Amino acid sequence: MSTVDTACPECEGRLRTTDCETVCTECGLVVAEDAIDRGPEWRSFADEETERERTGAPLTRSRHDRGLSTEIGRSTRLKGRKRRQMARLRRQHNRTKIGSKAERNKVYGFT
């Protein structure tokens, strides 16, 4: 990961370049990205290479959504208004994941 000296076209912030994309550190705009996935096409979740799968992580029964949901991460670099905005987004996202009372009970039971 490196910081490039060029400026963001939207907010004039600094750009950070990783292996596959260039992102503004201030506003989060993705300026450039590498559309080619250079990772392996097949993944193995077992000890034997013969049981390869083309999908992501295996499903788990220890979570109410079987491990298929997403989570919005936390950043310690956010300040003020942006931190409150992300907290609201995270709270709304968590509310939308639970669609019924039965699912809410599963969430409480698994945590």
C-alpha positions as CSV (number, residue, x, y, z in Angstrom):
1,M,0.0,0.0,0.0
2,S,1.4,3.4,-0.9
3,T,0.2,7.0,-1.0
4,V,0.5,8.6,-4.4
5,D,1.2,12.4,-4.7
6,T,-1.7,13.0,-7.1
7,A,-4.9,14.5,-5.9
8,C,-8.5,13.2,-6.0
9,P,-10.6,14.7,-8.8
10,E,-13.6,15.2,-6.5
11,C,-12.2,16.7,-3.2
12,E,-8.4,17.2,-3.9
13,G,-7.6,14.7,-1.2
14,R,-4.6,12.3,-1.2
15,L,-4.9,9.0,-3.2
16,R,-3.9,5.6,-1.8
17,T,-2.9,2.9,-4.1
18,T,-3.1,-0.8,-3.2
19,D,-2.4,-3.9,-5.4
20,C,-5.8,-3.6,-7.2
21,E,-7.2,-0.1,-6.8
22,T,-6.6,3.6,-6.2
23,V,-8.8,5.2,-3.5
24,C,-9.1,8.7,-2.1
25,T,-8.2,8.8,1.6
26,E,-10.6,11.7,2.3
27,C,-13.9,10.9,0.4
28,G,-13.4,7.2,-0.4
29,L,-13.8,7.7,-4.2
30,V,-12.4,4.7,-6.1
31,V,-10.3,6.5,-8.9
32,A,-9.0,3.4,-10.6
33,E,-9.4,-0.4,-10.1
34,D,-8.0,-3.5,-11.6
35,A,-11.0,-5.6,-12.9
36,I,-8.9,-8.8,-13.2
37,D,-9.2,-11.1,-10.2
38,R,-5.7,-12.6,-9.9
39,G,-6.7,-15.0,-7.1
40,P,-7.2,-18.7,-7.5
41,E,-10.3,-19.8,-9.2
42,W,-10.8,-22.8,-7.1
43,R,-10.6,-22.8,-3.3
44,S,-10.3,-25.8,-1.0
45,F,-11.9,-25.8,2.5
46,A,-10.9,-29.3,3.3
47,D,-7.5,-30.9,4.0
48,E,-7.6,-32.7,0.7
49,E,-7.2,-30.8,-2.6
50,T,-9.6,-33.1,-4.3
51,E,-12.6,-31.5,-2.5
52,R,-12.2,-28.1,-4.2
53,E,-15.1,-25.7,-4.5
54,R,-15.8,-22.7,-6.6
55,T,-17.7,-20.7,-4.0
56,G,-16.7,-18.6,-0.9
57,A,-16.6,-19.6,2.7
58,P,-18.7,-22.6,3.7
59,L,-22.1,-22.0,5.3
60,T,-22.2,-22.2,9.0
61,R,-25.1,-23.1,11.3
62,S,-23.7,-21.1,14.2
63,R,-25.0,-17.8,12.8
64,H,-28.7,-16.9,12.2
65,D,-28.0,-16.0,8.5
66,R,-25.7,-19.0,8.0
67,G,-22.7,-16.7,7.5
68,L,-24.1,-15.0,4.3
69,S,-24.5,-11.4,5.5
70,T,-22.2,-8.5,5.2
71,E,-20.9,-6.3,8.0
72,I,-19.9,-2.6,7.8
73,G,-16.5,-2.2,9.4
74,R,-15.3,0.4,11.9
75,S,-12.6,3.0,11.2
76,T,-10.8,4.9,13.9
77,R,-9.8,7.6,11.5
78,L,-13.3,9.0,11.0
79,K,-14.1,12.2,12.8
80,G,-17.3,14.1,13.7
81,R,-20.1,14.1,11.1
82,K,-18.6,11.2,9.1
83,R,-18.3,9.0,12.2
84,R,-22.0,9.7,13.1
85,Q,-23.1,9.0,9.5
86,M,-21.3,5.6,9.5
87,A,-22.8,4.7,12.9
88,R,-26.3,5.4,11.5
89,L,-25.5,3.3,8.4
90,R,-24.2,0.5,10.5
91,R,-27.3,0.6,12.8
92,Q,-29.7,0.6,9.8
93,H,-27.8,-2.2,8.2
94,N,-28.0,-4.3,11.3
95,R,-31.8,-3.6,11.6
96,T,-32.4,-4.7,8.0
97,K,-30.6,-8.0,8.5
98,I,-33.2,-9.1,10.9
99,G,-36.6,-9.5,9.1
100,S,-38.8,-11.2,11.7
101,K,-39.1,-12.0,15.4
102,A,-37.9,-15.5,14.8
103,E,-34.7,-14.2,13.2
104,R,-34.2,-11.8,16.1
105,N,-34.5,-14.7,18.6
106,K,-31.9,-16.6,16.6
107,V,-29.5,-13.7,16.8
108,Y,-29.9,-13.4,20.5
109,G,-29.6,-17.2,20.9
110,F,-26.4,-17.4,18.9
111,T,-24.6,-14.5,20.6
